[in-house]
Amino acid sequence: MLPTAASAPLPASEVVETRDQRRRRLLGQLQATAAPLLEQMADTLVDAPDGELFRSVEVRLRDLSRQIAAAAQQTGLDDRKKGGM
């Protein structure tokens, strides 16, 4: 008796990634991308004089956080283009 399509194993190229696997993979990519930006944030805070915490430092932190958000958005888009859905 031949196996039916429902019971036949999927070829390796058609293995479906679970939501949790995809989440963990994306999280790793995001952490790798965000780590240098978070280091820049920490350096900015450590090096800032007290009088600058709500001026140029705030602007710098906002710029870095926007870079993190943009990188996250791009990572999500790239993942979907590669068929990670």
C-alpha positions in Angstrom: 0.0 0.0 0.0 1.4 3.4 -1.0 1.4 6.2 1.7 -1.1 9.0 1.2 -0.1 12.5 0.7 -1.2 13.3 4.3 1.1 10.7 5.8 4.1 11.1 3.5 7.0 13.0 5.1 7.5 16.5 3.8 10.7 17.2 1.8 13.2 19.2 3.8 12.5 22.3 1.7 8.9 22.2 2.8 9.3 21.8 6.5 7.1 24.4 8.2 8.7 26.5 10.9 6.5 26.8 14.0 5.6 30.2 15.4 7.9 29.7 18.4 10.9 28.7 16.1 10.3 31.7 13.9 10.0 34.0 16.9 13.2 32.7 18.4 15.1 33.1 15.1 13.8 36.7 14.6 14.6 37.6 18.2 18.2 36.4 17.7 18.5 38.5 14.6 17.0 41.5 16.4 19.2 41.2 19.4 22.3 41.0 17.1 21.2 44.1 15.3 20.2 46.0 18.4 23.2 45.2 20.6 25.6 47.8 19.0 22.9 50.4 19.1 22.2 49.7 22.8 25.9 49.9 23.5 25.9 53.4 21.9 22.9 54.3 24.1 24.8 53.2 27.2 27.9 55.1 26.1 25.8 58.2 25.5 24.3 58.0 28.9 27.6 57.3 30.7 29.5 60.1 28.9 26.8 62.8 29.1 27.2 65.7 31.5 24.2 66.1 33.8 23.1 69.2 32.1 22.8 67.5 28.7 20.5 64.6 29.8 17.4 66.3 28.6 18.9 68.1 25.6 21.2 66.6 23.1 21.3 63.2 24.9 17.6 62.9 24.6 17.8 63.5 20.9 20.6 61.0 20.5 18.7 58.3 22.4 15.6 59.0 20.3 17.6 58.7 17.1 19.2 55.4 18.2 15.8 54.0 19.2 14.4 54.8 15.8 17.3 53.0 14.2 16.4 49.9 16.3 12.8 50.2 15.3 13.8 50.6 11.6 16.1 47.6 11.8 13.3 45.5 13.4 10.9 46.5 10.7 13.4 45.6 8.0 14.2 42.3 9.6 10.5 41.4 9.6 10.1 42.4 6.0 13.2 40.5 4.9 12.0 37.4 6.7 8.7 37.5 4.9 10.4 37.9 1.6 12.4 34.8 2.3 9.2 32.9 3.0 9.5 32.8 6.8 5.8 33.2 7.2 
